[in-house]
Amino acid sequence: MSGILVIVPCGASKIWAKQPDAGAVQAQDAYTGPPFVLHRQYAERFGDQWVILSAKYGFLQPKQLLPEQYEVTFKKAATRPISVAELQSQVRLLHLHQVNTVVGLGGVEYRRAIEGAFQGLGTTLMFPFAGLSLGYSMQAVKRALQASLPEGQLPPWP
């Protein structure tokens, strides 16, 4: 495996809020908020593959089924988010470290989780929107999506 892996943060807005009887859904369809939708578009355009980073489940393949609504966040330890050790195990199990570049999206909590998960593996990590507020980050992602670039080519950082 080689190329670019984009890691998309999950989101607080989930399908079950509007469709409580939705049942199990694919991870790519479970998160419905504007930041997730925009990050997914970025991942599908610029990544060779992508995964979702869930504070509850860790790294999720887009088509992986999620059974139900949950409220776990990296921002609150009391919600019992997944540990760095579990994320490191998933990286190896899913062979996520066998790419040339990992592009991490999301806020500082997701960056910390990604850095911890890939620590010591020699994988190149990039966080193109690090340090930007959510609003500015979303604007930068929109600009990147509007750029005329070949598929799989990363845009210049904001």
NUZANU-609688 format. One record per residue: residue number from 1; x negated, y, z of N, C-alpha, C in turn. Coordinates in Angstrom, 1 decimal, always signed. Example, Ala and Ser with C-alpha at 12.3 -4.5 7.8 and 13.67 -1.06 7.14 Angstrom:
{atom 1,{-13.2,-5.7,+7.8},{-12.3,-4.5,+7.8},{-13.2,-3.3,+7.8}} {atom 2,{-12.8,-2.2,+7.1},{-13.7,-1.1,+7.1},{-12.9,+0.0,+7.9}} 
//
This chain:
{atom 1,{-0.9,-1.2,+0.0},{+0.0,+0.0,+0.0},{-0.9,+1.2,+0.0}} {atom 2,{-0.5,+2.2,-0.8},{-1.3,+3.5,-0.8},{-0.3,+4.6,-1.1}} {atom 3,{-0.8,+5.8,-1.2},{+0.0,+6.9,-1.6},{+0.4,+7.7,-0.4}} {atom 4,{+1.6,+8.4,-0.5},{+2.0,+9.3,+0.5},{+3.3,+8.8,+1.3}} {atom 5,{+3.2,+8.7,+2.6},{+4.3,+8.3,+3.4},{+4.8,+9.6,+4.1}} {atom 6,{+6.1,+9.9,+4.0},{+6.6,+11.1,+4.6},{+7.5,+10.6,+5.8}} {atom 7,{+7.3,+11.2,+7.0},{+8.0,+10.8,+8.2},{+9.0,+11.9,+8.4}} {atom 8,{+10.3,+11.5,+8.4},{+11.4,+12.5,+8.6},{+11.9,+12.3,+10.0}} {atom 9,{+12.1,+13.4,+10.7},{+12.7,+13.3,+12.0},{+14.2,+13.0,+12.0}} {atom 10,{+14.6,+12.2,+12.9},{+16.1,+12.0,+13.0},{+16.8,+13.3,+13.4}} {atom 11,{+18.0,+13.3,+13.7},{+18.7,+14.5,+14.0},{+19.8,+14.3,+15.1}} {atom 12,{+20.1,+15.3,+15.7},{+21.2,+15.2,+16.8},{+22.6,+15.0,+16.1}} {atom 13,{+22.8,+15.5,+15.0},{+24.1,+15.4,+14.3},{+24.1,+14.0,+13.6}} {atom 14,{+25.1,+13.2,+14.0},{+25.2,+11.8,+13.4},{+26.6,+11.6,+12.9}} {atom 15,{+26.7,+10.7,+12.0},{+28.0,+10.4,+11.3},{+29.1,+10.1,+12.3}} {atom 16,{+28.8,+9.4,+13.4},{+29.8,+9.0,+14.4},{+30.5,+10.1,+15.0}} {atom 17,{+29.9,+11.3,+15.0},{+30.6,+12.5,+15.6},{+31.9,+12.8,+14.8}} {atom 18,{+31.8,+12.7,+13.5},{+32.9,+13.0,+12.6},{+33.7,+11.7,+12.2}} {atom 19,{+33.1,+10.6,+12.3},{+33.7,+9.3,+11.9},{+33.4,+8.3,+13.0}} {atom 20,{+34.1,+8.4,+14.2},{+33.8,+7.5,+15.3},{+33.9,+6.0,+15.0}} {atom 21,{+34.7,+5.7,+14.0},{+34.9,+4.3,+13.7},{+34.0,+3.8,+12.5}} {atom 22,{+33.0,+4.6,+12.2},{+32.1,+4.3,+11.1},{+31.4,+2.9,+11.2}} {atom 23,{+31.2,+2.5,+12.4},{+30.5,+1.2,+12.6},{+29.0,+1.4,+12.3}} {atom 24,{+28.4,+0.3,+12.0},{+26.9,+0.3,+11.7},{+26.8,+1.0,+10.3}} {atom 25,{+25.8,+1.8,+10.2},{+25.4,+2.5,+9.0},{+23.9,+2.5,+8.7}} {atom 26,{+23.5,+2.6,+7.5},{+22.1,+2.7,+7.2},{+21.6,+4.0,+7.8}} {atom 27,{+20.3,+3.9,+8.3},{+19.7,+5.0,+8.9},{+19.7,+6.3,+8.1}} {atom 28,{+19.5,+6.1,+6.8},{+19.5,+7.3,+5.9},{+20.8,+8.0,+5.8}} {atom 29,{+21.9,+7.3,+6.2},{+23.2,+7.9,+6.2},{+23.7,+8.3,+7.6}} {atom 30,{+23.0,+7.9,+8.6},{+23.5,+8.1,+10.0},{+23.3,+9.6,+10.4}} {atom 31,{+22.3,+10.2,+10.0},{+21.9,+11.6,+10.4},{+22.5,+12.5,+9.4}} {atom 32,{+23.3,+13.5,+9.8},{+24.1,+14.3,+8.9},{+23.8,+15.8,+9.0}} {atom 33,{+22.9,+16.2,+9.9},{+22.6,+17.7,+10.0},{+21.8,+18.2,+8.9}} {atom 34,{+21.9,+19.5,+8.6},{+21.2,+20.2,+7.5},{+19.7,+19.9,+7.6}} {atom 35,{+19.0,+20.0,+8.8},{+17.6,+19.7,+8.7},{+17.2,+18.3,+8.2}} {atom 36,{+18.0,+17.3,+8.7},{+17.7,+16.0,+8.2},{+17.9,+15.9,+6.7}} {atom 37,{+19.0,+16.4,+6.2},{+19.3,+16.3,+4.8},{+18.2,+17.0,+4.0}} {atom 38,{+17.7,+18.1,+4.4},{+16.7,+18.8,+3.7},{+15.4,+18.0,+3.8}} {atom 39,{+15.0,+17.5,+4.9},{+13.8,+16.8,+5.1},{+13.9,+15.5,+4.3}} {atom 40,{+15.0,+14.9,+4.2},{+15.2,+13.6,+3.4},{+14.9,+14.0,+1.9}} {atom 41,{+15.5,+15.1,+1.4},{+15.2,+15.5,+0.0},{+13.7,+15.7,-0.2}} {atom 42,{+13.1,+16.3,+0.7},{+11.6,+16.5,+0.6},{+10.9,+15.2,+0.5}} {atom 43,{+11.2,+14.3,+1.4},{+10.6,+13.0,+1.5},{+10.8,+12.2,+0.2}} {atom 44,{+12.1,+12.2,-0.3},{+12.4,+11.5,-1.6},{+11.7,+12.1,-2.8}} {atom 45,{+11.4,+13.4,-2.7},{+10.8,+14.1,-3.9},{+9.3,+13.9,-3.8}} {atom 46,{+8.7,+14.1,-2.7},{+7.2,+14.2,-2.6},{+6.5,+13.0,-2.0}} {atom 47,{+7.3,+12.1,-1.5},{+6.6,+10.9,-0.9},{+6.8,+9.7,-1.8}} {atom 48,{+5.8,+8.8,-1.7},{+5.9,+7.5,-2.4},{+6.8,+6.6,-1.6}} {atom 49,{+6.9,+6.8,-0.3},{+7.8,+6.1,+0.6},{+8.1,+7.0,+1.8}} {atom 50,{+9.2,+6.7,+2.5},{+9.5,+7.5,+3.6},{+10.2,+6.7,+4.7}} {atom 51,{+10.0,+7.1,+5.9},{+10.7,+6.5,+7.1},{+11.3,+7.6,+7.9}} {atom 52,{+12.2,+7.2,+8.8},{+12.8,+8.1,+9.8},{+12.2,+7.8,+11.1}} {atom 53,{+11.8,+8.9,+11.9},{+11.3,+8.7,+13.2},{+12.5,+9.0,+14.2}} {atom 54,{+13.0,+8.0,+14.9},{+14.0,+8.1,+15.8},{+13.5,+8.0,+17.2}} {atom 55,{+13.9,+8.9,+18.1},{+13.4,+8.9,+19.5},{+13.9,+7.6,+20.2}} {atom 56,{+14.9,+7.0,+19.8},{+15.4,+5.8,+20.4},{+14.7,+4.5,+19.8}} {atom 57,{+14.7,+4.5,+18.4},{+14.3,+3.2,+17.7},{+12.9,+3.3,+17.2}} {atom 58,{+12.3,+4.4,+17.1},{+11.0,+4.5,+16.5},{+11.1,+4.7,+15.0}} {atom 59,{+10.2,+4.1,+14.3},{+10.2,+4.2,+12.8},{+11.2,+3.3,+12.2}} {atom 60,{+12.1,+3.9,+11.4},{+13.2,+3.2,+10.8},{+13.1,+3.3,+9.2}} {atom 61,{+13.2,+2.2,+8.6},{+13.3,+2.2,+7.2},{+14.7,+2.8,+6.8}} {atom 62,{+14.8,+3.6,+5.7},{+16.0,+4.2,+5.4},{+17.2,+3.3,+5.3}} {atom 63,{+17.1,+2.1,+4.8},{+18.3,+1.2,+4.7},{+18.5,+0.4,+6.0}} {atom 64,{+17.7,+0.6,+7.0},{+17.9,-0.2,+8.2},{+19.2,+0.2,+8.9}} {atom 65,{+19.9,-0.8,+9.4},{+21.2,-0.5,+10.0},{+21.1,+0.0,+11.4}} {atom 66,{+21.9,+1.1,+11.7},{+22.0,+1.6,+13.1},{+23.4,+1.2,+13.6}} {atom 67,{+23.5,+0.6,+14.8},{+24.8,+0.1,+15.2},{+25.8,+1.1,+15.7}} {atom 68,{+25.3,+2.2,+16.3},{+26.2,+3.1,+16.9},{+25.6,+4.4,+17.3}} {atom 69,{+26.4,+5.4,+17.7},{+26.0,+6.7,+18.2},{+25.0,+6.5,+19.4}} {atom 70,{+24.0,+7.4,+19.5},{+23.1,+7.4,+20.6},{+22.6,+8.8,+20.8}} {atom 71,{+22.2,+9.1,+22.0},{+21.7,+10.4,+22.4},{+20.3,+10.3,+23.1}} {atom 72,{+19.3,+10.2,+22.3},{+17.9,+10.1,+22.9},{+17.1,+11.1,+22.2}} {atom 73,{+16.2,+11.8,+22.9},{+15.4,+12.9,+22.3},{+14.0,+12.8,+22.9}} {atom 74,{+13.0,+13.2,+22.1},{+11.7,+13.3,+22.6},{+11.5,+14.5,+23.5}} {atom 75,{+12.5,+15.4,+23.5},{+12.4,+16.7,+24.3},{+12.8,+16.4,+25.8}} {atom 76,{+13.5,+15.3,+26.1},{+13.9,+15.0,+27.4},{+13.5,+13.6,+27.8}} {atom 77,{+12.5,+13.5,+28.7},{+12.1,+12.2,+29.2},{+13.2,+11.4,+29.8}} {atom 78,{+14.2,+12.1,+30.4},{+15.3,+11.4,+31.1},{+16.1,+10.5,+30.1}} {atom 79,{+16.0,+10.8,+28.8},{+16.8,+10.1,+27.8},{+16.0,+8.8,+27.4}} {atom 80,{+14.8,+8.6,+27.9},{+14.0,+7.4,+27.7},{+13.6,+7.2,+26.3}} {atom 81,{+12.9,+8.2,+25.6},{+12.5,+8.0,+24.2},{+11.5,+6.9,+24.1}} {atom 82,{+11.4,+6.4,+22.9},{+10.4,+5.3,+22.6},{+9.0,+5.8,+23.0}} {atom 83,{+8.2,+4.8,+23.5},{+6.8,+5.2,+23.9},{+5.8,+5.2,+22.8}} {atom 84,{+4.7,+5.9,+23.0},{+3.7,+5.9,+22.0},{+3.1,+4.5,+21.7}} {atom 85,{+3.0,+3.7,+22.8},{+2.5,+2.3,+22.6},{+3.5,+1.5,+21.7}} {atom 86,{+4.8,+1.7,+21.8},{+5.7,+1.0,+20.9},{+5.6,+1.6,+19.5}} {atom 87,{+5.4,+2.9,+19.4},{+5.2,+3.4,+18.0},{+4.0,+2.9,+17.4}} {atom 88,{+2.9,+2.8,+18.1},{+1.7,+2.2,+17.6},{+1.9,+0.8,+17.1}} {atom 89,{+2.6,+0.1,+17.9},{+2.9,-1.3,+17.5},{+3.7,-1.3,+16.2}} {atom 90,{+4.7,-0.5,+16.1},{+5.5,-0.4,+14.8},{+4.7,+0.0,+13.6}} {atom 91,{+3.7,+0.9,+13.8},{+2.9,+1.4,+12.7},{+2.2,+0.2,+12.1}} {atom 92,{+1.6,-0.7,+13.0},{+0.9,-1.9,+12.5},{+1.9,-2.9,+11.9}} {atom 93,{+3.0,-3.2,+12.6},{+3.9,-4.1,+12.1},{+4.5,-3.8,+10.8}} {atom 94,{+4.8,-2.5,+10.6},{+5.4,-2.0,+9.3},{+4.3,-1.6,+8.3}} {atom 95,{+3.1,-1.8,+8.6},{+1.9,-1.4,+7.8},{+2.0,+0.1,+7.3}} {atom 96,{+2.5,+0.9,+8.2},{+2.6,+2.3,+7.8},{+1.2,+3.0,+7.7}} {atom 97,{+0.2,+2.5,+8.3},{-1.1,+3.1,+8.3},{-1.9,+2.7,+7.0}} {atom 98,{-1.3,+1.9,+6.2},{-2.0,+1.5,+4.9},{-1.7,+2.5,+3.8}} {atom 99,{-1.5,+3.7,+4.1},{-1.3,+4.7,+3.0},{-2.5,+5.7,+3.1}} {atom 100,{-2.6,+6.5,+2.0},{-3.7,+7.5,+2.0},{-3.3,+8.7,+2.9}} {atom 101,{-2.1,+9.1,+2.9},{-1.7,+10.3,+3.6},{-0.3,+10.1,+4.2}} {atom 102,{-0.2,+10.6,+5.5},{+1.1,+10.6,+6.2},{+1.4,+12.1,+6.3}} {atom 103,{+2.6,+12.5,+5.9},{+3.1,+13.8,+6.0},{+4.2,+13.8,+7.1}} {atom 104,{+4.0,+14.5,+8.2},{+4.9,+14.5,+9.3},{+5.8,+15.8,+9.2}} {atom 105,{+7.1,+15.6,+9.3},{+8.0,+16.7,+9.3},{+8.6,+16.8,+10.7}} {atom 106,{+9.2,+18.0,+11.0},{+9.8,+18.1,+12.3},{+9.0,+19.0,+13.3}} {atom 107,{+9.5,+19.1,+14.5},{+8.9,+20.0,+15.4},{+7.7,+19.4,+16.2}} {atom 108,{+7.3,+20.1,+17.2},{+6.1,+19.7,+17.9},{+6.2,+18.3,+18.6}} {atom 109,{+7.4,+18.0,+19.1},{+7.6,+16.7,+19.7},{+7.4,+15.5,+18.7}} {atom 110,{+7.8,+15.7,+17.5},{+7.6,+14.7,+16.5},{+6.2,+14.6,+16.1}} {atom 111,{+5.5,+15.8,+16.0},{+4.1,+15.8,+15.7},{+3.3,+15.0,+16.7}} {atom 112,{+3.6,+15.3,+18.0},{+2.9,+14.5,+19.1},{+3.1,+13.0,+18.9}} {atom 113,{+4.4,+12.6,+18.7},{+4.7,+11.2,+18.5},{+4.0,+10.6,+17.3}} {atom 114,{+3.9,+11.3,+16.2},{+3.2,+10.8,+15.0},{+1.7,+10.7,+15.3}} {atom 115,{+1.2,+11.7,+15.8},{-0.3,+11.7,+16.1},{-0.6,+10.6,+17.1}} {atom 116,{+0.2,+10.4,+18.1},{+0.0,+9.2,+19.0},{+0.1,+7.9,+18.3}} {atom 117,{+1.1,+7.8,+17.5},{+1.3,+6.5,+16.8},{+0.2,+6.1,+15.9}} {atom 118,{-0.5,+7.1,+15.2},{-1.5,+6.8,+14.3},{-2.9,+7.0,+14.8}} {atom 119,{-3.0,+7.3,+16.1},{-4.3,+7.6,+16.8},{-5.3,+6.4,+16.5}} {atom 120,{-6.5,+6.8,+16.1},{-7.6,+5.8,+16.0},{-7.5,+5.0,+14.7}} {atom 121,{-6.5,+5.2,+13.8},{-6.4,+4.4,+12.6},{-7.1,+5.0,+11.4}} {atom 122,{-7.5,+6.2,+11.5},{-8.2,+6.9,+10.4},{-7.3,+7.3,+9.3}} {atom 123,{-6.0,+7.3,+9.5},{-5.1,+7.8,+8.5},{-5.0,+9.3,+8.5}} {atom 124,{-5.0,+9.9,+7.3},{-4.9,+11.3,+7.1},{-3.5,+11.8,+7.4}} {atom 125,{-3.4,+12.6,+8.4},{-2.1,+13.2,+8.9},{-2.0,+14.6,+8.4}} {atom 126,{-0.9,+15.0,+7.9},{-0.6,+16.4,+7.5},{+0.7,+16.8,+8.1}} {atom 127,{+0.8,+18.0,+8.5},{+2.0,+18.6,+9.1},{+2.2,+20.0,+8.4}} {atom 128,{+2.7,+20.0,+7.2},{+2.8,+21.2,+6.4},{+3.6,+22.3,+7.0}} {atom 129,{+4.5,+22.1,+7.9},{+5.4,+23.1,+8.4},{+5.2,+23.3,+9.9}} {atom 130,{+4.1,+22.9,+10.4},{+3.7,+23.0,+11.8},{+3.7,+24.4,+12.2}} {atom 131,{+4.2,+24.7,+13.4},{+4.1,+26.1,+13.9},{+5.2,+27.0,+13.5}} {atom 132,{+6.0,+26.5,+12.5},{+7.1,+27.4,+12.1},{+8.4,+27.1,+12.9}} {atom 133,{+9.2,+28.1,+13.1},{+10.5,+27.9,+13.8},{+11.3,+27.0,+12.8}} {atom 134,{+12.4,+26.5,+13.3},{+13.3,+25.6,+12.5},{+13.8,+26.4,+11.3}} {atom 135,{+14.2,+27.6,+11.5},{+14.7,+28.4,+10.3},{+13.6,+28.7,+9.3}} {atom 136,{+12.4,+29.1,+9.7},{+11.4,+29.3,+8.7},{+10.9,+28.0,+8.1}} {atom 137,{+10.9,+26.9,+8.9},{+10.5,+25.6,+8.3},{+11.5,+25.2,+7.2}} {atom 138,{+12.8,+25.3,+7.5},{+13.8,+25.0,+6.5},{+13.6,+25.8,+5.2}} {atom 139,{+13.3,+27.1,+5.4},{+13.1,+27.9,+4.2},{+11.9,+27.4,+3.4}} {atom 140,{+10.8,+27.1,+4.1},{+9.6,+26.6,+3.5},{+9.9,+25.3,+2.7}} {atom 141,{+10.7,+24.4,+3.3},{+11.0,+23.1,+2.7},{+11.9,+23.4,+1.4}} {atom 142,{+12.8,+24.3,+1.5},{+13.6,+24.7,+0.3},{+12.7,+25.2,-0.8}} {atom 143,{+11.7,+26.1,-0.4},{+10.8,+26.6,-1.5},{+10.0,+25.5,-2.1}} {atom 144,{+9.5,+24.5,-1.3},{+8.8,+23.4,-1.8},{+9.6,+22.6,-2.8}} {atom 145,{+10.9,+22.4,-2.4},{+11.8,+21.6,-3.3},{+12.1,+22.3,-4.6}} {atom 146,{+12.0,+23.7,-4.6},{+12.3,+24.4,-5.8},{+11.1,+24.5,-6.7}} {atom 147,{+9.9,+24.2,-6.2},{+8.7,+24.2,-7.0},{+8.7,+23.2,-8.1}} {atom 148,{+8.2,+23.6,-9.2},{+8.1,+22.7,-10.4},{+6.8,+21.9,-10.3}} {atom 149,{+7.0,+20.7,-9.6},{+5.8,+19.8,-9.5},{+6.2,+18.4,-9.9}} {atom 150,{+5.2,+17.7,-10.4},{+5.5,+16.3,-10.8},{+5.9,+15.5,-9.5}} {atom 151,{+6.8,+14.5,-9.7},{+7.1,+13.6,-8.6},{+5.9,+13.1,-7.9}} {atom 152,{+5.9,+13.0,-6.6},{+4.8,+12.4,-5.9},{+3.7,+13.4,-5.6}} {atom 153,{+3.7,+14.6,-6.1},{+2.7,+15.6,-5.9},{+3.1,+16.5,-4.8}} {atom 154,{+2.3,+16.6,-3.8},{+2.7,+17.5,-2.7},{+2.5,+19.0,-3.0}} {atom 155,{+3.5,+19.8,-2.6},{+3.4,+21.2,-2.9},{+2.3,+21.9,-2.0}} {atom 156,{+1.9,+23.1,-2.4},{+0.9,+23.8,-1.5},{+1.6,+24.1,-0.2}} {atom 157,{+0.9,+24.1,+0.9},{+1.5,+24.4,+2.2},{+1.9,+25.9,+2.3}} {atom 158,{+2.9,+26.2,+3.1},{+3.4,+27.6,+3.2},{+2.3,+28.5,+3.8}} 
//
